Amino acid sequence: MTDNIFHWFKEKYPLFLNISMISLFVDVMVDPTNLIFHVKYVLFALVFLIWLLGNYSKKLILPKYLWFILLFIAFFMPFYQLSVGLINSMLHNVPLGKPVYFNSFFFFVIILVTVSEKMNLTAMFNYSSLTIVFMTLGLYLVLIFKTSLFGDMYRYFVMDKQVVVYALRDYGKTTLLMIFYKTSPLLVFPLSWYLYRILIEKQRKALFVNILLLVLTALTLYFSGTRANLASLVLIIVFYVGYFLFKKSKIWFVWALGLGVLVALFLLPSVAGLLLNKQEASNAIKFGYLSSYANYFDHHLLSLLFGQGIGGIFYASGLHRFIDVSELTYLELIRVWGIPIAILFVAVLLTPLFVEIRAKNITHLFIAYLAYLFISGTNPLLLSSTGMLVLVYVFTHTFLYPVHIPASSENA
């Protein structure tokens, strides 16, 4: 009986592992706060349990650099953060505070599963991220056709579950409702993937479906309303269109480049004015963060070196209150972990980009990850459990499945 069950599990093992991994991806994308389904940690444990049952007798072999990255991100960073927080708490005789960021880093351990199983996560990750598209556009359509539900939706998604932010944005004389799903920055990955498949690989299979999903992804990024998302949307599209024109016709590429430069010069004053306007609400908060960080480090020089650790807070003048998480992620790294650890972590983050540049291997993943790191500069998603799974996807595919843009796309 036991042998039959074991044999059956071995046959179904890849299916169980894939289903559990997809479920984890979907859950952290739809429910990043773990307040809707409450199963994030259950799914995380399930992935490992299935993997361990299928590999308990096998020897785990990983490249040395991946062992270093794994141990640094998943173990050293959270426990260093905890240690410094405990020391600061004892020295200053203050409560430890919330364990912000602490649990998130453990999710990077999933890379043991993906690398050892040589899992190709591209389709899995990009199709899973489409749940963000359907959630966002679904909410938008409900509000258009059933505005009476706005109050209930706001209480549920914004106040109770904290996964959505609603805002009104003015475009000239037109005011549009923006719906920012907290995991919407991940959509730069399917955006880049679909553009790559359509313009570079010139795939004709399921072309209509791919174009439709591309358009829906682009619309979702647009309706998210944040400037980082919008800038990434525009820059990714411009890159792929430019690359397509370059391979198709050098003359058309030069004309397009010249037109793009003229448009950029025309829009530059308006964009610069928008970004530097300290009266604008979002800018006021971000400039307030900058002055608050400067003031904090001016009075806590040791934090520049060792960090503040777990549970640390600082006064944000833009919000007029003490906070433990800010939107300026890279300054957060310094505040929580100190400059040496922050520099090492950023170096690790940039490793996939350097690997592809050195291999002359600019992929759809390279473009999307570059945009994601840009967005992460003003979004705390990078240091969340969702952000750790993004890193698992990026590192797994950078080192296991490098896919290069063809030298000539005409015959692709």
C-alpha positions in Angstrom: 0.0 0.0 0.0 2.7 2.4 1.0 4.8 1.6 -2.1 1.8 2.2 -4.3 1.2 5.6 -2.7 4.9 6.5 -3.0 5.0 5.4 -6.7 1.8 7.4 -7.4 3.3 10.5 -5.7 6.5 10.2 -7.7 4.5 10.1 -11.0 2.3 13.1 -10.0 5.2 15.0 -8.3 5.9 17.6 -11.1 2.1 18.3 -11.4 1.7 18.9 -7.6 4.8 21.1 -7.5 3.7 23.2 -10.4 0.2 23.6 -9.1 1.5 24.7 -5.6 4.0 27.1 -7.2 1.3 28.7 -9.4 -1.0 29.0 -6.4 1.8 30.7 -4.5 2.5 33.2 -7.3 -1.2 34.0 -7.8 -1.7 34.4 -4.0 1.1 36.9 -3.5 0.1 38.9 -6.5 -3.6 39.1 -5.7 -3.2 39.2 -1.9 0.2 40.8 -1.1 -1.0 41.8 2.4 -2.2 38.2 3.2 -5.5 39.7 4.4 -7.8 38.2 1.8 -7.1 34.5 1.6 -4.7 34.2 4.6 -2.9 31.3 2.9 0.4 32.8 1.8 2.5 31.0 4.4 0.5 27.8 4.0 1.3 27.8 0.3 4.9 28.6 0.9 5.2 25.6 3.3 3.3 23.4 0.8 5.8 24.1 -2.0 8.6 23.1 0.3 6.8 20.1 1.6 6.1 18.7 -1.8 9.7 19.5 -2.9 11.2 17.8 0.1 9.0 14.7 -0.3 10.1 14.4 -3.9 13.8 15.0 -3.2 14.6 13.7 0.3 17.1 11.2 -1.0 18.8 13.4 -3.6 21.9 15.5 -3.1 21.3 19.2 -3.5 23.8 20.9 -5.8 23.9 24.6 -6.4 26.6 26.9 -7.8 28.6 28.6 -5.1 27.5 32.1 -6.1 23.8 31.0 -5.7 24.6 29.6 -2.3 26.1 33.0 -1.3 23.1 34.9 -2.7 20.7 32.6 -1.0 22.4 32.7 2.4 22.8 36.5 2.2 19.3 37.4 1.3 17.2 34.7 3.0 19.2 34.3 6.2 21.8 37.0 6.8 19.7 40.1 6.0 16.6 39.2 8.2 18.7 38.0 11.1 21.1 40.9 10.9 18.0 43.2 10.9 16.7 41.4 14.0 20.0 41.5 15.8 20.5 45.2 15.3 16.9 45.9 16.2 17.3 44.0 19.5 20.5 45.8 20.3 18.9 49.2 19.7 15.8 48.2 21.7 18.0 47.2 24.7 20.3 50.2 24.5 17.5 52.8 24.3 15.0 50.8 26.5 12.2 51.0 23.9 9.8 48.4 22.6 11.1 46.5 19.6 8.2 47.4 17.3 6.7 45.6 14.3 9.0 43.1 12.4 8.8 45.0 9.2 10.4 43.3 6.2 11.6 40.4 8.4 9.3 37.6 7.1 9.6 38.6 3.5 13.2 37.6 3.0 12.5 33.9 3.8 10.5 33.6 0.6 13.8 33.8 -1.4 14.4 30.2 -0.1 12.1 29.1 -2.9 15.1 29.5 -5.3 16.2 26.1 -3.9 13.1 24.5 -5.5 13.2 26.4 -8.8 17.0 25.9 -9.4 17.2 22.3 -8.3 14.1 21.4 -10.4 15.3 23.6 -13.3 11.9 25.1 -13.5 11.1 27.4 -16.4 9.1 30.1 -14.6 8.6 32.5 -17.5 5.1 31.4 -18.6 4.1 30.5 -15.0 5.1 34.0 -13.6 3.7 36.0 -16.5 0.4 34.2 -16.8 0.0 34.4 -13.0 0.6 38.2 -13.1 -2.4 38.5 -15.4 -4.6 38.1 -12.3 -3.5 41.6 -11.4 -4.9 42.8 -14.8 -8.2 41.0 -14.3 -8.6 42.3 -10.7 -7.8 45.9 -11.6 -9.8 46.2 -14.8 -12.6 44.2 -13.2 -12.8 46.7 -10.3 -12.7 49.6 -12.8 -15.6 48.2 -14.9 -17.7 47.6 -11.7 -17.2 51.2 -10.7 -18.2 52.4 -14.2 -21.4 50.4 -14.4 -22.3 50.2 -10.7 -21.0 53.3 -9.0 -23.2 52.6 -6.0 -20.8 49.8 -5.0 -17.8 52.3 -4.6 -18.3 52.6 -0.8 -18.3 48.9 -0.2 -15.4 48.3 -2.6 -13.4 51.0 -0.9 -13.9 49.6 2.5 -13.1 46.1 1.5 -10.1 46.6 -0.8 -8.6 49.8 0.5 -9.4 50.0 4.2 -9.8 46.3 5.2 -7.5 44.4 2.8 -5.1 47.2 1.9 -4.4 46.0 -1.6 -5.8 48.9 -3.7 -5.3 52.7 -3.7 -7.9 54.8 -5.5 -7.0 58.3 -6.7 -8.2 61.0 -9.2 -5.8 62.3 -11.7 -6.3 65.4 -13.9 -5.3 65.2 -17.6 -6.0 68.7 -18.8 -9.7 69.2 -18.4 -10.3 65.5 -18.0 -10.3 63.8 -14.6 -9.8 60.0 -14.5 -10.2 57.5 -11.7 -6.9 55.6 -11.1 -6.9 52.2 -9.5 -3.4 51.2 -8.2 -3.2 47.5 -7.3 -0.2 47.2 -5.0 1.4 44.5 -7.1 0.8 46.4 -10.4 4.6 47.1 -10.9 5.0 43.4 -11.7 3.1 43.9 -14.9 6.3 45.2 -16.5 7.3 41.5 -16.9 4.3 40.4 -19.0 4.4 43.7 -20.9 8.0 43.1 -21.9 7.3 39.4 -22.6 4.4 40.0 -24.9 6.3 42.8 -26.8 9.3 40.5 -27.2 7.1 37.7 -28.5 5.2 39.9 -31.0 7.9 42.3 -32.2 11.1 40.4 -31.8 10.3 36.7 -32.1 7.4 37.5 -34.4 5.3 34.7 -33.1 2.1 34.3 -35.1 0.6 31.5 -33.0 -2.2 32.9 -30.9 -1.3 36.4 -32.1 -4.7 37.9 -31.4 -4.7 36.6 -27.8 -1.1 37.9 -27.2 -2.0 41.3 -28.6 -5.2 41.4 -26.5 -3.3 40.5 -23.3 -0.6 43.0 -24.2 -3.2 45.8 -24.6 -4.9 44.8 -21.3 -1.6 44.8 -19.4 -0.7 48.2 -20.8 -4.1 49.6 -19.9 -3.7 48.3 -16.3 -0.3 50.0 -16.0 -1.8 53.2 -17.3 -4.8 53.1 -15.0 -2.6 52.5 -12.0 -1.8 56.2 -12.2 1.7 56.2 -10.7 4.4 58.0 -12.6 6.9 55.2 -12.2 4.5 52.7 -13.7 3.6 55.1 -16.6 7.3 55.9 -17.3 8.1 52.2 -17.4 5.2 51.5 -19.7 6.3 54.2 -22.1 10.0 53.3 -22.0 9.5 49.6 -22.5 7.2 50.2 -25.5 9.7 52.7 -27.0 12.6 50.3 -26.5 10.8 47.4 -28.3 9.4 49.6 -31.1 12.8 51.2 -31.6 14.5 47.8 -31.7 12.0 46.5 -34.1 12.5 49.5 -36.4 16.3 49.2 -36.2 16.2 45.6 -37.4 13.5 46.3 -40.0 14.9 49.5 -41.5 17.8 51.7 -40.4 16.3 54.7 -42.1 12.9 54.3 -40.3 14.8 53.9 -37.1 16.7 57.2 -37.6 13.5 59.0 -38.5 11.8 57.6 -35.4 14.7 58.4 -33.2 14.7 62.0 -34.4 11.0 62.3 -33.8 11.4 60.8 -30.4 14.1 63.3 -29.5 11.9 66.2 -30.6 8.9 64.9 -28.6 11.2 64.4 -25.5 12.5 68.0 -25.8 9.0 69.3 -26.2 7.7 67.4 -23.1 10.8 67.8 -21.0 9.8 71.2 -19.4 6.3 69.9 -18.5 7.7 66.6 -17.1 10.5 68.4 -15.1 7.9 70.9 -13.8 5.7 68.0 -12.7 8.5 66.1 -11.0 10.0 69.1 -9.2 6.7 70.7 -8.1 6.9 70.6 -4.4 3.2 71.7 -4.1 1.9 68.5 -5.8 0.7 66.0 -3.2 2.8 63.0 -4.1 5.9 65.2 -4.6 5.4 66.9 -1.3 5.4 63.5 0.5 8.5 62.3 -1.3 10.4 65.6 -0.7 9.3 65.3 2.9 10.8 61.8 3.0 14.1 63.1 1.7 14.4 65.8 4.3 13.3 63.4 7.0 16.0 60.9 6.0 18.6 63.6 6.0 17.5 64.8 9.4 17.4 61.3 10.8 20.9 60.4 9.6 22.2 63.7 10.8 21.2 62.8 14.3 21.9 59.0 14.0 25.3 58.7 12.3 25.8 55.1 13.5 22.6 54.1 11.6 24.5 55.0 8.4 27.0 52.3 9.2 24.9 49.6 11.0 21.3 50.5 10.3 18.3 50.9 12.6 17.3 47.2 12.5 13.9 45.6 13.0 11.1 47.7 14.4 12.8 51.0 13.8 10.8 54.1 13.1 11.5 57.7 12.0 9.6 60.9 11.7 8.3 61.6 8.1 7.7 65.3 7.8 5.6 64.9 4.6 3.1 62.7 6.5 3.6 64.5 9.9 3.9 61.3 11.8 6.3 58.5 12.7 6.5 55.6 10.2 8.3 52.3 9.9 8.1 51.9 6.1 8.6 54.5 3.4 8.2 54.5 -0.4 11.9 55.3 -1.0 13.2 51.7 -0.9 16.9 52.3 -1.5 17.1 54.8 1.3 15.1 52.4 3.4 17.9 49.8 2.8 20.4 52.3 4.4 18.1 53.2 7.3 17.3 49.5 8.2 20.6 47.8 7.3 23.3 50.5 7.0 25.4 51.5 4.0 27.7 48.4 3.8 24.8 45.9 3.7 22.7 48.1 1.4 25.6 48.4 -1.1 26.1 44.6 -1.1 22.3 44.0 -1.5 22.1 46.4 -4.4 25.1 44.7 -6.0 23.3 41.3 -5.7 20.2 42.9 -7.3 22.2 44.1 -10.2 24.0 40.8 -10.7 21.5 39.4 -13.3 21.9 42.6 -15.4 25.7 42.3 -15.3 25.5 38.7 -16.3 23.4 39.4 -19.3 25.4 42.4 -20.4 28.6 40.4 -20.1 27.1 37.6 -22.1 25.7 40.1 -24.6 22.3 38.6 -23.8 19.7 41.3 -23.5 16.4 39.5 -22.9 12.8 40.4 -22.3 13.6 39.6 -18.6 16.5 42.1 -18.6 14.3 45.0 -19.9 11.4 44.1 -17.4 13.8 43.7 -14.4 15.5 47.0 -15.2 12.1 48.7 -15.2 11.1 46.9 -12.0 14.2 48.1 -10.2 13.4 51.6 -11.3 9.8 51.4 -10.0 11.1 49.9 -6.8 12.9 53.1 -6.0 9.6 54.7 -5.0 7.7 51.5 -4.0 8.3 49.2 -1.0 7.3 46.1 -3.0 10.9 45.1 -3.6 11.3 44.2 0.1 8.1 42.3 0.4 7.4 38.6 0.0 6.1 39.4 -3.5 9.4 41.1 -4.3 11.4 38.1 -3.1 9.5 35.8 -5.5 10.3 38.3 -8.3 13.9 37.9 -7.4 13.5 34.1 -7.4 12.1 34.3 -10.9 14.8 36.7 -12.2 17.7 34.8 -10.7 16.4 31.4 -11.7 16.0 32.4 -15.3 19.1 34.5 -15.6 21.3 31.5 -14.6 19.3 28.6 -16.0 17.4 29.8 -19.0 19.0 32.8 -20.7 17.0 33.7 -23.8 18.8 36.1 -26.2 17.3 38.6 -28.6 18.3 37.2 -32.0 21.0 39.0 -33.9 18.6 39.2 -36.9 14.9 39.1 -36.4 14.0 39.0 -40.0 14.1 35.2 -40.1 12.8 34.7 -36.6 
